[in-house]
Amino acid sequence: MRIIRGKYKGRHIPTPTNFKARPTTDFAKEGLFNILENVYIDFDASPTALDLFAGTGSIGLELASRGCGKVVSVEKDFKHWQFLARVQKELQAKEWLPLKGDAFKYLQTSKEHYDIIFADPPYALENLASIPDAALPLLKEGGLMILEHGVRDDFSNHPRFIEHRNYGSVNFSFFR
């Protein structure tokens, strides 16, 4: 995993080989952040972000690196969370908070609201289609939610859907 831009730019963080996570490809991550920076997000305003199903932490770290004032990364798998906590400590990334927990439970109980919500669930997750409705109540007015998903999923009929982008096998649906 590498950080593309920002204060942690150029950092290469080796992920354990036994990880079950499917990290967002560098190609897709670069495309996503180009869209975010040029169309949707003013990172100079120190937005807050929620990273659901954090996996390797690649997106959460990129958000923190680019100027988010606070990034909460929720990861259920204990070994993945341990890795995130170790990386957070090594980088001394005070703006990045890896939490061990279930993303759906977090969405039900959180009182915080975010400028950016990013969700990268397992593509075969049984209730993947419920994520926008579960997450959007935590989105601040004018905020942006991005859902990473496989090619078979289509969210274009969702009332808050605004755009779809794909980068190879990686698909992003955007919601406001």
N, C-alpha and C positions, 0 to 999 in steps of 0.2 A: 504494500500500500504506500502511495506517495501523496504528499500534499502539494497541490498544483500552484497555489498562489497565496499571498498574504504573509502574515508574520511567521508561520511555520513552513513557508514555501521550501520545497526541495527536500524536506525530511522524508526519508524512506523508513518505513516502520514495518519490519517483517512480521507477518501474521503467522501464528502457529499452523503447522501443516495439518493438524487434526481438526481444524475448524469445519463446522458444518455449514457455515454461512456462504452465500453466493455474493461476493462483493460487487458493487456497481463498477463496471469497467471504466478505465481511465477515459476512453473515448466518450462514453455516455456522460461521465461526470464532468468532463470539460464542456461538452455541449450544454448540459444542464446549467452549469454556472455561467456560461456565456449568456444564456437567455435570462437567468436571474439578474445578473449585473446590468445587462443592457436594456431590459424591458421592465422587470418587475420590482427589483429590490434596490434600495439605496443603503448599501452596507456602511456608508459613512454615518448613518443615523443610528448605528448600534442596535439593530433589530434583535428581538428575542426569537429563539427557535426551539422547536421540539422535534427530535429525531426518534421516530418509533421503529422498533425492530432493528436496533442499531447495528447488530452484527459485528463487523470489524471496526466500526466507528468512523469509517472513511468520510461519510457525508457530514456527520457532526463535527469532526475535526476541521473539515474544509470550511464549514460555516463559521466556526470559531476563528479560524485563521484569517478569514476575510473580513472580520470586524463585528460579528454578532456579539452583543454585550453579555448574553447568556444563552447557552445551548444545553438543553436537557436531553440526554440520550438514554432511552429506555431499552433494556435488553434482558430477556428472560433467562437465557442460558448462563449458568453460573461461570463456566470457563470463559465464555466470551466476555461477560461482565468483568471478570478478574483481569483479563487482558486490557479492557478499556480503562479500568481503574489504574493499572500499572502505567499505561501510556500517558494518562492524564497527569499522574504524579511525575513521571520522567520529564514531560514537557512543561510542567508547572503551569498548566492551562487552567487558570482559576475561573475562566469564563465557561468552561466545559464541565458539566456535571453528569457523569455516567451513573444511572440508577439501575439496580437490579430489580426487575419486576415485569409483570405481564402488561403489555401495551394496552389491551382492552380494559383492564382494571384501572390502569393509570388514567385513561380517558374518562372513566366513570367517576373517579374520585378527585381529580385535579381541580383546583380552584384557580390555577394560573391560566392566562391567555397569552397567545403567541402571535408574532408577526408572520412567522414561517412555520409550517408543519410539514415535515417530510416523513413519509412512511414507505418502508421497503420491506414488506412482509414476504414470507416464502410464497413463491408464485402459486403453489398448490394449496395455499391456506384455504380451508373450507369456507370460512366467512369473510373472505377478502372483499367481497362486494359491499360489506357493511362498514368498512373502514371510513369512507368519506362522511357518512352520517354520524358515526361515532366521534370523529375527530373535529369536524367543522364547528361544533359549539365552542371549542377552545381557541378558535381563530379570532384574532382581533379584527375590528372593522378595517377594511382595506387590506387585510392580510392575504397570504397565499398558501394554499396547501398543494403539495405535490405527492402523488401516489405513483410509486414505481410498480410495474406489473408486467405480466407476460403478454404476448401478442394476442392471445385468445380473449382477453378481457377488454370490454368496451364500456366506457363510462360517459359517452357523449350524450346520453339521455338524462343524465343527472341534472337537476335544476341549477346547480352551482358550478357545473363544468364550464371551463372557458377555452381549453386548448389541449391538444394531444401532440406529443413529439415522440419519435422513435429513433433509436440509435442501434441498429442491428437487432438483436433480440431483446433489447432493453426499451421499455415503453414508459413514458411519463404522461400522466393525466394531471392537469392543473385545475384547481377549483378556487373560487373566491367566496 
